[in-house]
């Protein structure tokens, strides 16, 4: 898999989110550098656009992303 196309502007990848989890480096490797298809931020970005990605959404919150996308 390739790097996510959102890396240059992603607040998570660029350490711009509040309360970054202690496992940030592992999450970046998994969701940002290897396979962005399960990244919650990327899921919302692809369907609704970058302006609809919640500031507090972490890559591991795929279920929350699916709820956002489905309008719940």
Secondary structure, 3 states (H helix, E strand, C coil): CCCCCCHHHCCCCCCCCCCCCCCHHHHHHHHHHHCHHHCHHHHHHHHHCHHHCCCCCCCCCHHHHHHHHHCC
